[in-house]
Amino acid sequence: MNEHEHMEGGSGHADSSRRNFLKQSSALAALALTPAAANAAIDNGLDEKVAAAFEKMPLQVDINGTMQKLSIEPRVTLLDLLREQLHLTGTKKGCDHGQCGACTVHVDGQRVNSCLTLAMTTEGCKVTTIEGLGSVDQLHPMQAAFIKHDGFQCGYCTPGQIMSAVACVREGHANNPDEIREYMSGNICRCGAYANIVDAIMDVKHGGARV
């Protein structure tokens, strides 16, 4: 009896070894038979590009007065759409976590952090970036005021500061310096141009220009 059990155990071990051997052999054979072109495509990221093409969805959005008919991946943020696909690089990527405000744009007149906004959520909306606020020949009053009061130093935060400043005035939160500081607190300037920025906003607020 013991001998029989020993023989059955030995047979099971042999079957298991054979199965493992066949599995390993099949995997090696499959790898060996994979065309070199397919391996090269995977190395070049082509598989991800093909997958991305199937994942893309249509998007229609008005950006700076021009209706854009786009095809994008659902995971794309508004910030990346503006910068990478539409080349509107005036909107800056700072922290990319919604903390510095460098990426501030207007969506249907409301200021948003474009790094935290999925582009697909802007379907049918009107998006305004710093490029759509004024022009080289005719600056927006807030742009002119920032220049007048030297409201920037390195300038990296300036587009987001200006977009928030315009919204601050439109929202009715520019009645005094303390109120301006509170409602501009989401925009961080590492260079420390805050005093000049407040002066610029106050200038526009009291200047009576349409913002």
Secondary structure, 3 states (H helix, E strand, C coil): CHHHHHHHHHHHHHHHHHHHHHHHHHHHHHHHHCCHHHHHHHHCCHHHHHHHHHHCEEEEEEECCEEEEEEECCCCEHHHHHHHHCCCCCCCCCCCCCCCCCCEEEECCEEEEHHHCEHHHHCCCEEECHHHCCCCCCCCHHHHHHHHCCCCCCCCCHHHHHHHHHHHHHCCCCCCHHHHHHHCCCCCCCCCCHHHHHHHHHHHHHHCCCC
